[in-house]
């Protein structure tokens, strides 16, 4: 039988080899429960709101996570596509009961009801881990959120859970992903890469308890208007933290966040799904390298 190397050198077999590579990338991760059992991880994925294709992205995340780790992903998806999307599940004080981790993938920038927000946060203060994706960083903000908020301020609660405060993003252009901490369990073995067109979220405050894992560099070419005004205009460069961990509240609940994930192409990328999967396992104490 011809070797795999020989087969891959033949054009007729390149697609098959590519698929073999895909299988290798998406091989399931290990992740036993604290008691050593192989209990299925119960994940709650809450998604919806403004500006993103959440129906498709929740499918990609559910499939990607369940292929990689021993988990069941329960999706709560809002049909509200505005910045005021709310979720009925959060109206109950015990909304997180039965779940090992919650993935926040909301884009609810104009939801400002403090009792509602505090019910969400109480579950995490009480010990339920969280994984925050993309526009979760721009949700539940009010007051003068354009300025760095102080610890304990009236409008600081959501940022204190996240560990980073962001107020906006640049244009949709590729981001160079740079793993700053290659010794952290989440990042071990992962390689730098470049995204498709993505949004680089800024960081106007990084809280002291935050551990930076990944930075993103983005270069934006001058547009026609800028070139007309100044033919010598140079590309603009920006850099920001795009993934990090935090320990939240009196129980030091594990929190993993990444601001990446605007485009469906990014969410479908095996490298992104591998990274988020490792973040989920780390947050629940099940990441076995």
GIGIQUI-V820373 format. One record per pair of residues at least 4 apart in sequence whose C-alpha atoms are under 8 Angstrom apart, sorted by the first residue. I is the first residue (numbers start at 1). J is the second residue. D is the distance in whole Angstrom. If there is no record, write none. Layout:
<<I | J | D> <I | J | D>>
This chain:
<<2 | 6 | 6> <2 | 7 | 7> <3 | 7 | 6> <4 | 8 | 6> <5 | 9 | 6> <6 | 10 | 7> <7 | 13 | 6> <7 | 14 | 8> <8 | 13 | 6> <8 | 14 | 5> <8 | 17 | 6> <9 | 13 | 8> <9 | 14 | 7> <10 | 14 | 7> <13 | 17 | 6> <14 | 18 | 6> <15 | 19 | 6> <16 | 20 | 6> <17 | 21 | 6> <18 | 22 | 6> <19 | 23 | 6> <20 | 24 | 6> <21 | 25 | 6> <22 | 26 | 6> <23 | 27 | 6> <25 | 270 | 7> <25 | 274 | 8> <26 | 67 | 7> <26 | 68 | 6> <26 | 270 | 7> <26 | 274 | 7> <27 | 67 | 8> <27 | 68 | 6> <28 | 67 | 6> <28 | 68 | 4> <28 | 69 | 5> <28 | 70 | 8> <29 | 68 | 6> <29 | 69 | 5> <29 | 70 | 8> <30 | 69 | 7> <30 | 70 | 8> <30 | 286 | 8> <30 | 287 | 7> <30 | 288 | 6> <30 | 289 | 8> <31 | 38 | 7> <31 | 69 | 7> <31 | 70 | 7> <31 | 281 | 7> <31 | 286 | 5> <31 | 287 | 6> <31 | 288 | 6> <32 | 36 | 6> <32 | 37 | 6> <32 | 38 | 5> <32 | 39 | 7> <32 | 286 | 6> <33 | 37 | 5> <33 | 38 | 6> <33 | 39 | 6> <33 | 41 | 8> <33 | 285 | 8> <33 | 286 | 6> <34 | 285 | 7> <34 | 286 | 7> <38 | 70 | 8> <39 | 70 | 8> <40 | 70 | 5> <40 | 71 | 5> <40 | 72 | 7> <41 | 70 | 6> <41 | 71 | 4> <41 | 72 | 6> <41 | 99 | 8> <41 | 100 | 6> <42 | 71 | 6> <42 | 72 | 5> <42 | 73 | 6> <42 | 74 | 8> <42 | 98 | 7> <42 | 99 | 5> <42 | 100 | 5> <42 | 101 | 7> <43 | 71 | 7> <43 | 72 | 6> <43 | 73 | 5> <43 | 74 | 6> <43 | 99 | 6> <43 | 100 | 6> <43 | 101 | 5> <43 | 102 | 6> <43 | 103 | 7> <44 | 73 | 6> <44 | 74 | 5> <44 | 75 | 6> <44 | 76 | 7> <44 | 99 | 6> <44 | 101 | 6> <44 | 102 | 5> <44 | 103 | 6> <45 | 58 | 8> <45 | 73 | 7> <45 | 74 | 6> <45 | 75 | 5> <45 | 76 | 6> <45 | 102 | 6> <45 | 103 | 5> <45 | 104 | 6> <45 | 105 | 7> <46 | 75 | 6> <46 | 76 | 5> <46 | 77 | 6> <46 | 102 | 7> <46 | 103 | 6> <46 | 104 | 5> <46 | 105 | 6> <46 | 106 | 7> <47 | 54 | 6> <47 | 58 | 7> <47 | 75 | 8> <47 | 76 | 6> <47 | 77 | 5> <47 | 78 | 6> <47 | 104 | 7> <47 | 105 | 5> <47 | 106 | 5> <47 | 107 | 8> <48 | 52 | 8> <48 | 54 | 6> <48 | 77 | 6> <48 | 78 | 5> <48 | 79 | 7> <48 | 80 | 7> <48 | 81 | 7> <48 | 85 | 7> <48 | 105 | 7> <48 | 106 | 5> <48 | 107 | 6> <48 | 108 | 8> <49 | 54 | 8> <49 | 78 | 7> <49 | 79 | 8> <49 | 80 | 6> <49 | 81 | 4> <49 | 82 | 5> <49 | 83 | 6> <49 | 84 | 7> <49 | 85 | 5> <49 | 106 | 6> <49 | 107 | 5> <49 | 108 | 6> <50 | 80 | 8> <50 | 81 | 5> <50 | 82 | 5> <50 | 83 | 5> <50 | 85 | 8> <50 | 107 | 5> <50 | 108 | 7> <51 | 81 | 7> <51 | 82 | 8> <51 | 107 | 8> <52 | 262 | 7> <52 | 263 | 8> <53 | 57 | 6> <53 | 264 | 7> <54 | 58 | 6> <54 | 77 | 8> <55 | 59 | 7> <55 | 77 | 7> <56 | 60 | 6> <56 | 264 | 7> <57 | 61 | 6> <57 | 264 | 6> <57 | 267 | 7> <57 | 268 | 8> <58 | 62 | 6> <58 | 75 | 7> <58 | 77 | 8> <59 | 63 | 6> <60 | 64 | 6> <60 | 267 | 7> <60 | 268 | 6> <61 | 65 | 6> <61 | 267 | 7> <61 | 268 | 8> <61 | 273 | 7> <62 | 66 | 6> <62 | 73 | 6> <62 | 74 | 8> <62 | 75 | 8> <63 | 67 | 6> <64 | 68 | 6> <64 | 268 | 8> <64 | 273 | 6> <65 | 69 | 6> <65 | 71 | 7> <65 | 73 | 8> <65 | 273 | 7> <65 | 277 | 6> <66 | 70 | 6> <66 | 71 | 5> <66 | 72 | 6> <66 | 73 | 7> <68 | 274 | 8> <68 | 277 | 7> <69 | 277 | 7> <76 | 87 | 8> <78 | 85 | 7> <78 | 86 | 7> <78 | 87 | 7> <80 | 84 | 8> <80 | 85 | 5> <80 | 86 | 8> <81 | 85 | 7> <82 | 108 | 7> <83 | 107 | 6> <83 | 108 | 5> <83 | 109 | 5> <83 | 110 | 5> <83 | 111 | 7> <84 | 108 | 5> <84 | 109 | 7> <84 | 110 | 5> <84 | 111 | 5> <85 | 107 | 7> <85 | 108 | 5> <85 | 111 | 7> <86 | 108 | 7> <86 | 111 | 7> <87 | 91 | 7> <88 | 92 | 8> <89 | 95 | 6> <90 | 95 | 6> <90 | 116 | 7> <90 | 119 | 7> <90 | 120 | 6> <91 | 95 | 7> <91 | 116 | 7> <91 | 119 | 8> <92 | 119 | 8> <93 | 119 | 6> <94 | 123 | 8> <95 | 123 | 8> <96 | 102 | 8> <96 | 123 | 6> <96 | 128 | 7> <99 | 128 | 8> <100 | 128 | 7> <100 | 129 | 7> <100 | 284 | 7> <101 | 128 | 6> <101 | 129 | 5> <101 | 130 | 6> <101 | 131 | 7> <101 | 280 | 7> <101 | 283 | 8> <101 | 284 | 7> <102 | 128 | 7> <102 | 129 | 6> <102 | 130 | 5> <102 | 131 | 6> <103 | 130 | 6> <103 | 131 | 5> <103 | 132 | 6> <103 | 133 | 7> <104 | 130 | 7> <104 | 131 | 6> <104 | 132 | 5> <104 | 133 | 6> <104 | 136 | 6> <105 | 132 | 6> <105 | 133 | 5> <105 | 134 | 7> <105 | 135 | 7> <105 | 136 | 5> <106 | 135 | 6> <106 | 136 | 5> <106 | 139 | 7> <107 | 135 | 5> <107 | 136 | 6> <107 | 138 | 7> <107 | 139 | 6> <108 | 136 | 8> <108 | 138 | 7> <108 | 139 | 5> <108 | 140 | 6> <109 | 138 | 6> <109 | 139 | 4> <109 | 140 | 5> <109 | 141 | 6> <110 | 139 | 7> <110 | 140 | 6> <110 | 141 | 7> <110 | 142 | 7> <111 | 139 | 7> <111 | 140 | 5> <111 | 141 | 7> <112 | 117 | 7> <112 | 140 | 6> <112 | 141 | 6> <112 | 142 | 6> <113 | 117 | 6> <114 | 118 | 6> <115 | 119 | 6> <116 | 120 | 7> <117 | 121 | 6> <117 | 140 | 7> <117 | 158 | 8> <118 | 122 | 6> <119 | 123 | 7> <120 | 124 | 7> <121 | 125 | 6> <121 | 157 | 8> <121 | 158 | 7> <121 | 161 | 7> <122 | 126 | 6> <123 | 127 | 7> <123 | 128 | 6> <124 | 128 | 5> <124 | 129 | 6> <124 | 130 | 7> <124 | 248 | 7> <124 | 249 | 8> <124 | 253 | 7> <125 | 248 | 6> <125 | 249 | 5> <125 | 250 | 7> <125 | 251 | 7> <125 | 252 | 8> <125 | 253 | 7> <126 | 249 | 8> <126 | 250 | 8> <126 | 251 | 7> <126 | 253 | 8> <127 | 251 | 6> <127 | 252 | 8> <127 | 253 | 5> <128 | 253 | 7> <129 | 253 | 6> <129 | 254 | 5> <129 | 255 | 6> <129 | 283 | 6> <129 | 284 | 6> <130 | 254 | 7> <130 | 255 | 5> <130 | 256 | 6> <130 | 283 | 7> <131 | 255 | 6> <131 | 256 | 5> <131 | 257 | 6> <131 | 279 | 7> <131 | 280 | 7> <131 | 283 | 7> <132 | 136 | 6> <132 | 137 | 7> <132 | 162 | 7> <132 | 255 | 8> <132 | 256 | 6> <132 | 257 | 4> <132 | 258 | 6> <132 | 259 | 8> <133 | 137 | 7> <133 | 257 | 6> <133 | 258 | 5> <133 | 259 | 6> <133 | 260 | 7> <133 | 261 | 7> <134 | 138 | 8> <134 | 258 | 6> <134 | 259 | 4> <134 | 260 | 5> <134 | 261 | 5> <134 | 262 | 7> <135 | 139 | 7> <135 | 259 | 7> <135 | 262 | 8> <137 | 159 | 8> <137 | 162 | 7> <137 | 164 | 8> <137 | 165 | 7> <137 | 166 | 6> <137 | 259 | 7> <138 | 166 | 7> <138 | 167 | 7> <138 | 168 | 8> <140 | 158 | 7> <141 | 145 | 6> <141 | 155 | 7> <141 | 158 | 8> <142 | 155 | 6> <143 | 155 | 6> <144 | 149 | 8> <145 | 149 | 7> <145 | 155 | 7> <145 | 167 | 7> <146 | 167 | 6> <147 | 204 | 7> <148 | 165 | 7> <148 | 204 | 6> <148 | 205 | 6> <149 | 153 | 7> <149 | 155 | 7> <149 | 156 | 6> <149 | 205 | 8> <150 | 156 | 7> <151 | 156 | 6> <151 | 160 | 7> <152 | 156 | 6> <152 | 157 | 7> <153 | 157 | 8> <156 | 160 | 6> <157 | 161 | 7> <158 | 162 | 6> <159 | 163 | 6> <159 | 164 | 6> <159 | 165 | 5> <160 | 164 | 7> <160 | 207 | 7> <160 | 248 | 7> <161 | 246 | 8> <161 | 247 | 8> <161 | 248 | 6> <161 | 249 | 8> <161 | 255 | 7> <162 | 246 | 7> <162 | 255 | 7> <162 | 256 | 8> <162 | 257 | 7> <163 | 206 | 6> <163 | 207 | 5> <163 | 208 | 8> <163 | 209 | 7> <163 | 210 | 5> <163 | 245 | 7> <163 | 246 | 6> <164 | 203 | 7> <164 | 204 | 8> <164 | 205 | 6> <164 | 206 | 5> <164 | 207 | 6> <164 | 210 | 7> <165 | 203 | 6> <165 | 204 | 6> <165 | 205 | 5> <165 | 206 | 6> <166 | 201 | 6> <166 | 202 | 5> <166 | 203 | 5> <166 | 204 | 6> <166 | 205 | 7> <167 | 201 | 8> <167 | 202 | 7> <167 | 203 | 7> <167 | 204 | 7> <168 | 201 | 6> <168 | 202 | 6> <169 | 199 | 6> <169 | 200 | 5> <169 | 201 | 4> <169 | 202 | 6> <170 | 199 | 6> <170 | 200 | 6> <170 | 201 | 7> <170 | 202 | 8> <171 | 198 | 8> <171 | 199 | 6> <171 | 200 | 8> <171 | 220 | 8> <172 | 197 | 5> <172 | 198 | 5> <172 | 199 | 5> <172 | 200 | 8> <173 | 196 | 7> <173 | 197 | 4> <173 | 198 | 5> <173 | 199 | 7> <173 | 218 | 7> <173 | 219 | 7> <173 | 220 | 7> <174 | 194 | 6> <174 | 195 | 5> <174 | 196 | 5> <174 | 197 | 4> <174 | 198 | 6> <174 | 218 | 6> <174 | 219 | 8> <175 | 194 | 6> <175 | 195 | 5> <175 | 196 | 7> <175 | 197 | 7> <175 | 198 | 7> <175 | 199 | 8> <175 | 200 | 7> <175 | 216 | 6> <175 | 217 | 6> <175 | 218 | 5> <175 | 219 | 8> <176 | 192 | 7> <176 | 193 | 6> <176 | 194 | 4> <176 | 195 | 7> <176 | 216 | 5> <176 | 217 | 5> <176 | 218 | 6> <177 | 192 | 5> <177 | 193 | 5> <177 | 194 | 6> <177 | 195 | 7> <177 | 214 | 7> <177 | 215 | 6> <177 | 216 | 5> <177 | 217 | 7> <178 | 192 | 5> <178 | 193 | 7> <178 | 214 | 6> <178 | 215 | 5> <178 | 216 | 6> <178 | 217 | 8> <179 | 187 | 7> <179 | 190 | 8> <179 | 191 | 7> <179 | 192 | 6> <179 | 213 | 6> <179 | 214 | 4> <179 | 215 | 7> <180 | 212 | 7> <180 | 213 | 5> <180 | 214 | 5> <180 | 215 | 7> <181 | 187 | 7> <181 | 212 | 7> <181 | 213 | 5> <181 | 214 | 7> <182 | 187 | 5> <182 | 188 | 5> <182 | 189 | 8> <182 | 190 | 8> <182 | 213 | 8> <183 | 187 | 7> <183 | 188 | 6> <184 | 188 | 6> <184 | 213 | 8> <185 | 282 | 7> <185 | 287 | 7> <185 | 289 | 7> <186 | 275 | 7> <186 | 278 | 5> <186 | 279 | 6> <186 | 282 | 7> <186 | 287 | 8> <187 | 213 | 7> <187 | 275 | 7> <187 | 278 | 8> <190 | 275 | 8> <195 | 266 | 7> <196 | 265 | 7> <196 | 266 | 7> <197 | 263 | 7> <198 | 260 | 7> <198 | 261 | 7> <198 | 262 | 6> <198 | 263 | 7> <198 | 266 | 8> <199 | 260 | 7> <199 | 262 | 7> <200 | 216 | 7> <200 | 218 | 7> <200 | 239 | 8> <200 | 240 | 7> <200 | 242 | 8> <200 | 259 | 8> <200 | 260 | 8> <201 | 240 | 7> <201 | 242 | 7> <201 | 259 | 6> <202 | 239 | 8> <202 | 240 | 6> <202 | 241 | 8> <203 | 240 | 6> <203 | 241 | 7> <206 | 210 | 7> <209 | 246 | 6> <209 | 247 | 7> <210 | 244 | 7> <210 | 245 | 6> <210 | 246 | 5> <210 | 247 | 7> <211 | 244 | 5> <211 | 245 | 5> <211 | 246 | 6> <212 | 241 | 7> <212 | 243 | 7> <212 | 244 | 5> <212 | 245 | 7> <213 | 241 | 8> <213 | 242 | 8> <213 | 243 | 6> <213 | 244 | 5> <213 | 245 | 7> <214 | 241 | 6> <214 | 242 | 6> <214 | 243 | 5> <214 | 244 | 7> <215 | 239 | 7> <215 | 240 | 6> <215 | 241 | 4> <215 | 242 | 5> <215 | 243 | 7> <216 | 239 | 6> <216 | 240 | 5> <216 | 241 | 6> <216 | 242 | 6> <217 | 237 | 7> <217 | 238 | 6> <217 | 239 | 4> <217 | 240 | 7> <218 | 237 | 6> <218 | 238 | 5> <218 | 239 | 6> <219 | 235 | 6> <219 | 236 | 6> <219 | 237 | 5> <219 | 238 | 7> <220 | 235 | 5> <220 | 236 | 5> <220 | 237 | 6> <221 | 234 | 7> <221 | 235 | 4> <221 | 236 | 6> <222 | 226 | 6> <222 | 227 | 6> <222 | 233 | 6> <222 | 234 | 7> <222 | 235 | 6> <222 | 236 | 7> <223 | 227 | 6> <224 | 228 | 6> <225 | 229 | 6> <226 | 230 | 6> <226 | 231 | 8> <226 | 233 | 7> <227 | 231 | 4> <227 | 232 | 7> <227 | 233 | 6> <242 | 258 | 5> <242 | 259 | 5> <242 | 260 | 7> <243 | 256 | 8> <243 | 257 | 6> <243 | 258 | 4> <243 | 259 | 7> <243 | 260 | 8> <244 | 256 | 6> <244 | 257 | 6> <244 | 258 | 7> <245 | 254 | 7> <245 | 255 | 6> <245 | 256 | 5> <245 | 257 | 6> <246 | 254 | 6> <246 | 255 | 5> <246 | 256 | 7> <247 | 252 | 5> <247 | 253 | 5> <247 | 254 | 5> <247 | 255 | 6> <248 | 252 | 5> <248 | 253 | 5> <248 | 254 | 7> <248 | 255 | 7> <249 | 253 | 6> <254 | 282 | 8> <254 | 283 | 5> <254 | 284 | 7> <255 | 283 | 6> <256 | 279 | 6> <256 | 280 | 7> <256 | 283 | 6> <257 | 279 | 8> <260 | 266 | 8> <261 | 266 | 6> <261 | 267 | 6> <262 | 266 | 7> <262 | 267 | 8> <263 | 267 | 7> <264 | 268 | 6> <265 | 269 | 6> <266 | 272 | 7> <267 | 272 | 6> <267 | 273 | 7> <268 | 272 | 7> <268 | 273 | 7> <269 | 273 | 6> <270 | 274 | 6> <271 | 275 | 6> <272 | 276 | 6> <273 | 277 | 6> <274 | 278 | 6> <275 | 279 | 6> <276 | 280 | 6> <277 | 281 | 6> <278 | 282 | 6> <278 | 287 | 7> <279 | 283 | 6> <280 | 284 | 6> <281 | 285 | 6> <281 | 286 | 5> <281 | 287 | 5> <282 | 286 | 6> <282 | 287 | 5>>
